[in-house]
Amino acid sequence: MNVNAHTNVKADADMNMNTSTATRTATNSKSADTGRRSLLGGAAALGLAGAAFGTPAHAVGAQAGSRTEGGRFRGKSVLITGATSGIGRAAAKAFAGEGAHVGFCGRRAELGRQVEREIRDAGGEATYIQADVREASQVRSFVDRVASRYGSLDVAFNNAGIGGGKLPHEMSVEEWDDVQATNARGVFLAIKYEIPHMLRAQRGVIICTSSSAAEQARSNGAAYTASKRAVQGIVKSAALAYGPKGIRLNALLPGTTDTPFVRPPGIPDAEWAKYKRAWGPLNVDGLERMAEPEEIARAVLGLACDDFPYMTGASVAVDGGSTAGRKIIQPSGG
């Protein structure tokens, strides 16, 4: 497998892969969530992930099981774009697991209905609405429907995005425009239609997914990096505009995260775990591993809760130390 971080087909993954094993039949098994605590990721599941990384299970799993069931977001209305898989899906489950009423969108209706069903089966409340963030009318309808269904809009997580892993001279104008329309314009549209609901309440929190790629570019990531830099600019300006009205906005910068958009289809679990163990030390000098979507989701919930009332206009990197710098590797020999 060949991985070029920060240029995958999903904003929350930041990778581009080619593999000869992509045609194999997937052997992953999917277990149904059995309770609201499982919506937070589950200590057992994250423990397995920790083992795959060579990380002690308790170091990852203990955090996942430490939240009080139905706690910080009980009765609050949370809106999420791009929540049919990956980080958005994990965030939807995590918010619902802490008592929120979650309205979320995505283009893929089948996956959206599946996530909705999983949350409800586990005792949470969620509503999937099919919407494309590139379409202003669909974004407006989605936001208004969520606010109407749940009576308010307390938190918004604007997460939808795509990648664009091509060199500038190889990328068509249409491909460039699509990345910007989804990642940057999509965030603008979401904020545009979320803000009026929050202004009426004189409160609200908006979190927008940027990327560590906004700070650490790749040679074939011009479109993606530009779009994610734009998200940071939108967030900073909006934070200044709406802070006096009680509305906070921050950008989240995830590092490479293990999602279905990162993992090529058909790779057996054991082979994928082996690959990740090798990939981590080569690409993430800090924690030397990929992130799990549940880990990024916990960061989202932290930024969205009342624990950081003085934080706005910030860009928060949750990337395992990727943007902190690189180790110096000395050549061998005299």
C-alpha positions as a printed NumPy array, in Angstrom:
array([[  0.   ,   0.   ,   0.   ],
       [  1.134,   3.523,  -0.77 ],
       [ -0.16 ,   6.24 ,   1.502],
       [  0.078,   9.963,   0.946],
       [ -1.388,  11.62 ,   4.004],
       [ -3.834,  14.508,   3.899],
       [ -5.268,  13.927,   0.421],
       [ -7.91 ,  11.229,   0.783],
       [-11.459,  11.35 ,  -0.453],
       [-12.889,  12.477,   2.886],
       [-12.055,  15.535,   4.934],
       [-11.699,  13.559,   8.124],
       [ -9.2  ,  11.071,   6.751],
       [ -6.422,  12.971,   5.   ],
       [ -4.985,  10.065,   3.012],
       [ -4.679,   8.716,  -0.53 ],
       [ -4.07 ,   4.991,  -0.974],
       [ -3.296,   2.541,  -3.735],
       [ -3.222,  -1.166,  -2.951],
       [ -3.122,  -4.457,  -4.783],
       [ -5.374,  -5.99 ,  -2.133],
       [ -8.299,  -3.648,  -2.71 ],
       [-10.276,  -6.342,  -4.484],
       [-10.248,  -8.808,  -1.626],
       [-13.449,  -9.488,   0.21 ],
       [-13.71 ,  -7.537,   3.445],
       [-13.68 ,  -9.664,   6.544],
       [-14.578,  -6.98 ,   9.01 ],
       [-17.504,  -7.823,  11.232],
       [-19.838,  -5.129,  12.475],
       [-21.402,  -5.548,  15.875],
       [-24.589,  -3.726,  16.773],
       [-24.494,  -1.156,  19.548],
       [-26.1  ,  -2.58 ,  22.657],
       [-26.469,   0.452,  24.848],
       [-26.025,   4.157,  25.115],
       [-22.559,   3.701,  26.592],
       [-21.532,   1.875,  23.43 ],
       [-22.312,   5.014,  21.456],
       [-19.25 ,   6.577,  23.028],
       [-17.012,   4.079,  21.327],
       [-16.736,   1.461,  24.054],
       [-13.666,   0.665,  26.046],
       [-13.468,  -2.812,  24.576],
       [-13.516,  -1.69 ,  20.947],
       [-10.959,   1.026,  21.513],
       [ -8.894,  -1.383,  23.562],
       [ -8.556,  -3.58 ,  20.481],
       [ -7.541,  -0.557,  18.463],
       [ -4.933,   0.289,  21.072],
       [ -3.565,  -3.22 ,  20.903],
       [ -3.25 ,  -2.96 ,  17.137],
       [ -1.185,   0.19 ,  17.554],
       [  0.941,  -1.292,  20.306],
       [ -0.766,   1.138,  22.709],
       [ -1.961,  -0.163,  26.096],
       [ -5.69 ,  -0.806,  25.979],
       [ -6.354,   1.168,  29.144],
       [ -4.658,   4.247,  27.686],
       [ -7.293,   4.492,  24.973],
       [-10.335,   2.732,  26.336],
       [-10.502,   4.3  ,  29.779],
       [-11.314,   7.68 ,  28.311],
       [-14.141,   6.278,  26.221],
       [-15.886,   4.719,  29.212],
       [-15.452,   7.665,  31.564],
       [-18.397,   9.764,  30.389],
       [-21.611,   9.838,  32.36 ],
       [-24.474,   8.303,  30.452],
       [-26.847,  10.95 ,  29.111],
       [-24.789,  13.761,  30.645],
       [-23.37 ,  16.904,  29.162],
       [-25.773,  17.335,  26.235],
       [-29.004,  16.092,  27.724],
       [-31.912,  17.74 ,  25.911],
       [-29.702,  19.794,  23.589],
       [-30.145,  19.906,  19.828],
       [-27.035,  19.01 ,  17.835],
       [-26.682,  19.315,  14.046],
       [-23.957,  17.473,  12.111],
       [-23.096,  17.584,   8.411],
       [-21.322,  14.611,   6.877],
       [-22.234,  12.022,   9.509],
       [-22.92 ,   8.872,   7.508],
       [-19.442,   7.489,   8.26 ],
       [-16.09 ,   8.234,   9.838],
       [-15.671,  11.108,  12.268],
       [-19.178,  12.46 ,  11.678],
       [-20.758,   9.083,  12.432],
       [-18.672,   8.691,  15.589],
       [-19.64 ,  12.204,  16.705],
       [-23.345,  11.579,  16.095],
       [-23.195,   8.476,  18.281],
       [-21.168,  10.211,  20.951],
       [-23.513,  13.206,  21.178],
       [-26.544,  10.916,  21.316],
       [-24.806,   8.862,  23.967],
       [-24.628,  11.943,  26.146],
       [-28.299,  12.796,  25.764],
       [-28.359,  15.077,  22.726],
       [-31.046,  15.124,  20.054],
       [-28.98 ,  14.705,  16.884],
       [-30.   ,  15.802,  13.393],
       [-27.466,  14.875,  10.737],
       [-27.067,  14.834,   6.984],
       [-25.031,  13.193,   4.276],
       [-25.396,  12.253,   0.631],
       [-25.595,   8.481,   1.136],
       [-29.127,   7.725,   2.252],
       [-28.632,   4.044,   3.02 ],
       [-25.729,   4.719,   5.362],
       [-27.58 ,   7.648,   6.918],
       [-30.586,   5.531,   7.764],
       [-28.29 ,   2.875,   9.193],
       [-26.623,   5.342,  11.563],
       [-30.029,   6.716,  12.575],
       [-31.247,   3.197,  13.318],
       [-28.136,   2.293,  15.335],
       [-28.526,   5.369,  17.531],
       [-32.226,   4.804,  18.133],
       [-31.745,   1.097,  18.823],
       [-29.25 ,   2.058,  21.505],
       [-31.749,   4.38 ,  23.183],
       [-30.639,   7.671,  21.642],
       [-32.486,  10.201,  19.515],
       [-31.366,  10.98 ,  15.959],
       [-32.835,  12.018,  12.637],
       [-31.122,  11.541,   9.287],
       [-31.932,  13.999,   6.484],
       [-30.372,  13.541,   3.072],
       [-28.64 ,  16.74 ,   1.986],
       [-25.703,  17.865,  -0.136],
       [-23.726,  20.742,   1.413],
       [-22.918,  22.051,  -2.077],
       [-26.58 ,  22.936,  -2.569],
       [-27.726,  26.038,  -0.697],
       [-31.408,  25.108,  -0.733],
       [-30.677,  21.665,   0.69 ],
       [-28.482,  23.05 ,   3.449],
       [-31.083,  25.61 ,   4.445],
       [-33.851,  23.013,   4.487],
       [-31.727,  20.61 ,   6.521],
       [-30.83 ,  23.21 ,   9.163],
       [-34.39 ,  24.5  ,   9.457],
       [-35.834,  20.984,   9.74 ],
       [-33.45 ,  20.01 ,  12.524],
       [-34.153,  23.21 ,  14.468],
       [-37.905,  22.765,  13.979],
       [-37.913,  19.104,  14.984],
       [-35.945,  19.625,  18.177],
       [-37.068,  23.138,  19.043],
       [-33.652,  24.822,  18.954],
       [-30.141,  24.62 ,  17.596],
       [-27.582,  24.466,  20.385],
       [-24.548,  22.887,  18.694],
       [-23.481,  22.512,  15.066],
       [-20.632,  20.327,  13.85 ],
       [-19.915,  21.218,  10.221],
       [-17.925,  18.189,   9.18 ],
       [-18.802,  17.333,   5.566],
       [-15.935,  17.357,   3.135],
       [-14.069,  15.591,   0.352],
       [-10.431,  15.279,  -0.72 ],
       [ -8.587,  16.228,  -3.863],
       [ -5.334,  14.357,  -4.258],
       [ -3.896,  15.603,  -7.535],
       [ -1.076,  17.86 ,  -8.63 ],
       [ -2.331,  21.279,  -9.745],
       [ -1.545,  20.751, -13.427],
       [ -3.308,  17.36 , -13.38 ],
       [ -6.482,  18.56 , -11.654],
       [ -9.358,  19.79 , -13.757],
       [-11.038,  23.086, -12.99 ],
       [-14.221,  21.156, -12.197],
       [-12.399,  18.969,  -9.666],
       [-10.865,  22.016,  -7.992],
       [-14.236,  23.746,  -7.827],
       [-15.899,  20.682,  -6.337],
       [-13.388,  20.508,  -3.48 ],
       [-13.853,  24.189,  -2.698],
       [-17.65 ,  23.988,  -3.052],
       [-17.861,  21.093,  -0.61 ],
       [-15.199,  21.927,   1.951],
       [-15.206,  25.737,   2.061],
       [-18.496,  26.879,   0.539],
       [-20.291,  24.031,   2.329],
       [-19.049,  25.323,   5.67 ],
       [-20.063,  28.869,   4.751],
       [-23.571,  27.716,   3.798],
       [-23.986,  25.728,   7.001],
       [-22.927,  28.674,   9.154],
       [-25.09 ,  31.056,   7.142],
       [-28.243,  29.089,   7.941],
       [-27.289,  27.991,  11.459],
       [-26.526,  31.463,  12.792],
       [-30.086,  32.908,  12.605],
       [-31.378,  30.129,  14.867],
       [-28.58 ,  30.762,  17.362],
       [-29.03 ,  34.528,  17.228],
       [-32.635,  34.127,  18.342],
       [-31.442,  32.156,  21.358],
       [-28.388,  34.41 ,  21.923],
       [-26.223,  31.319,  22.366],
       [-24.702,  28.433,  20.443],
       [-21.529,  26.573,  19.549],
       [-20.286,  25.816,  16.039],
       [-17.352,  23.522,  15.3  ],
       [-15.997,  23.178,  11.771],
       [-13.73 ,  20.427,  10.519],
       [-10.554,  21.776,   8.998],
       [ -7.551,  19.44 ,   8.856],
       [ -3.95 ,  19.091,   9.954],
       [ -3.343,  19.357,   6.197],
       [ -4.14 ,  23.053,   6.543],
       [ -0.886,  23.369,   8.501],
       [  1.135,  20.577,   6.892],
       [  0.681,  20.548,   3.13 ],
       [  1.41 ,  17.755,   0.674],
       [  2.606,  18.104,  -2.906],
       [ -0.637,  16.745,  -4.338],
       [ -2.919,  18.452,  -1.842],
       [ -3.205,  22.005,  -3.14 ],
       [ -6.987,  21.943,  -3.505],
       [ -7.577,  20.219,  -0.188],
       [ -5.148,  22.377,   1.803],
       [ -6.573,  25.545,   0.263],
       [-10.103,  24.52 ,   1.208],
       [ -9.154,  23.651,   4.771],
       [ -7.221,  26.894,   5.209],
       [-10.376,  28.633,   4.047],
       [-12.358,  26.906,   6.799],
       [ -9.995,  28.371,   9.377],
       [-10.439,  31.84 ,   7.912],
       [-14.232,  31.536,   7.907],
       [-14.208,  30.393,  11.521],
       [-11.964,  33.235,  12.692],
       [-14.065,  35.916,  11.014],
       [-17.364,  34.427,  12.178],
       [-16.055,  34.095,  15.725],
       [-15.41 ,  37.838,  15.802],
       [-18.78 ,  38.63 ,  14.268],
       [-20.943,  36.504,  16.553],
       [-18.983,  36.285,  19.792],
       [-20.797,  39.341,  21.222],
       [-24.07 ,  37.47 ,  20.58 ],
       [-23.071,  34.5  ,  22.713],
       [-22.046,  32.232,  19.824],
       [-18.674,  30.494,  19.817],
       [-16.961,  29.062,  16.719],
       [-13.819,  26.94 ,  16.568],
       [-12.039,  24.853,  13.933],
       [-10.967,  21.266,  14.533],
       [ -7.852,  19.974,  12.757],
       [ -7.873,  16.159,  12.787],
       [ -4.882,  14.151,  11.718],
       [ -5.049,  10.979,   9.661],
       [ -7.936,   8.925,  11.023],
       [ -8.795,   5.274,  10.492],
       [-12.093,   5.452,   8.612],
       [-13.611,   3.504,   5.708],
       [-12.277,   6.224,   3.396],
       [ -8.743,   5.555,   4.556],
       [ -8.872,   1.784,   4.661],
       [ -9.16 ,   0.324,   1.158],
       [-11.974,  -2.204,   0.792],
       [-11.207,  -5.887,   1.088],
       [ -8.161,  -5.736,   3.342],
       [ -8.328,  -8.333,   6.151],
       [ -8.207,  -7.023,   9.71 ],
       [ -4.83 ,  -8.591,  10.498],
       [ -3.174,  -7.136,   7.399],
       [ -4.637,  -3.701,   8.061],
       [ -3.463,  -3.753,  11.688],
       [  0.039,  -4.703,  10.539],
       [  0.038,  -1.918,   7.986],
       [ -1.055,   0.665,  10.544],
       [  1.679,  -0.408,  12.953],
       [  4.228,   0.243,  10.221],
       [  2.586,   3.452,   8.99 ],
       [  2.371,   5.248,  12.317],
       [  6.066,   5.678,  13.214],
       [  6.825,   6.741,   9.642],
       [  4.21 ,   9.494,   9.491],
       [  3.225,  10.646,  13.003],
       [  6.325,  11.446,  15.015],
       [  4.384,  12.208,  18.184],
       [  2.043,   9.312,  18.979],
       [  3.209,   7.175,  16.048],
       [ -0.244,   5.947,  15.016],
       [ -3.434,   6.892,  13.215],
       [ -6.343,   8.326,  15.16 ],
       [ -9.557,   6.418,  15.773],
       [-12.748,   8.299,  14.792],
       [-14.02 ,   7.973,  18.363],
       [-10.961,   9.875,  19.591],
       [-11.676,  12.772,  17.261],
       [-15.344,  12.666,  18.257],
       [-14.385,  13.096,  21.916],
       [-12.471,  16.23 ,  20.963],
       [-15.57 ,  17.539,  19.193],
       [-17.708,  16.959,  22.285],
       [-15.118,  18.642,  24.447],
       [-15.115,  21.766,  22.296],
       [-18.914,  21.774,  22.137],
       [-19.588,  21.464,  25.868],
       [-19.579,  24.23 ,  28.465],
       [-16.039,  23.51 ,  29.681],
       [-14.44 ,  26.065,  27.316],
       [-16.68 ,  29.146,  27.472],
       [-13.79 ,  31.506,  26.677],
       [-12.539,  29.637,  23.595],
       [-13.581,  31.011,  20.221],
       [-11.866,  31.599,  16.892],
       [ -9.329,  28.888,  17.674],
       [ -7.893,  26.133,  15.489],
       [ -7.401,  23.003,  17.577],
       [ -5.096,  20.293,  16.226],
       [ -5.966,  16.734,  17.234],
       [ -3.346,  15.011,  15.137],
       [ -1.1  ,  12.97 ,  17.38 ],
       [  1.663,  15.554,  17.038],
       [  1.853,  15.561,  13.236],
       [  1.973,  19.338,  12.983],
       [  4.312,  19.728,  15.943],
       [  7.25 ,  18.93 ,  13.704],
       [  9.373,  16.06 ,  12.462],
       [ 12.218,  14.18 ,  14.07 ],
       [ 15.653,  14.809,  12.635],
       [ 17.035,  11.67 ,  10.977],
       [ 20.798,  11.709,  10.634],
       [ 22.4  ,   9.904,   7.663],
       [ 24.39 ,   6.849,   8.58 ],
       [ 28.087,   6.516,   7.867],
       [ 30.949,   8.928,   8.083]])
